[in-house]
Amino acid sequence: MELDGRVVVVTGGTRGVGAGIARAFVRAGARVVVCARRPPERPVDGAAFLPLDLRDPDATEDFFTTVADRHGRLDTLVNNAGGTPFRLLTDAGAARHARVLELNLTTPLTASLAAHPHLRAARGSIVMIGSVSATRPSPGSAAYGAAKAGLESLARSMAVEWAPEIRVNTLVVGMVRTASAHLHYGDAESRSAVARTVPLGRLAEPADVGDAAVFLASPRAAYVTGASLLLHGGGERPAFLDATRRS
């Protein structure tokens, strides 16, 4: 168990990708604490749950102090909490888009600052859960893409400022099959068509994301910091290839 005894916090770790990440750390032998605003409908086996609204800096600081006091240390923070509904820019005002920026950029910063002294004491690491939307046009989720671009930049700056005590990396995630995948990729037939655009021929599973996060937090990645690891199955097949085939 390569992370036996390590203490890991996964924000938003109660469902979907976050739950997959939490399960991967449990399998690796870590003591895992997941947080979210509401308790999960189905708890992640082997992980403890504590409620937390990451938009509250004081509550976030208290949360990490509690985790470190209970377990005696904190080794890894996975900043996974985030997301966005499909919303075109002109369908909402700036204040609503700003809330997407807050959730996906400001709250990881809040969590990282609160965790910093505990991670520094353990010479630990932070894994940011980024998105391919950071570098590609994201109609319907433009604020989300902008936030994820900022998150990668934030992670690289953290990696420089907080070295050598804390490593900071970003896991850049592509399309993932979760219980809410239909909201983004349509019905089963549509999801199959979408999967065929991925060179590896399928959407990622939450476990794929979890295994990659475990790698970045593990001793095997001891010299990896300030990096962005692409987890997108090879990206997306260029549209011009199909266009040339039809012509």
Secondary structure, DSSP 8 states (H G I E B T S, - for coil): -TTTT-EEEEETTTSHHHHHHHHHHHHTT-EEEEEESS--SS--TTEEEEE--TT-HHHHHHHHHHHHHHHS---EEEE---------GGGS-HHHHHHHHIIIIIHHHHHHHHHHHHHHHHT-EEEEEEEGGGTS--TT-HHHHHHHHHHHHHHHHHHHHHTTT-EEEEEEE--B--TTHHHHH-SHHHHHHHHTTSTTSS-B-HHHHHHHHHHHHSGGGTT--S-EEEESTT----HHHHHHHH-
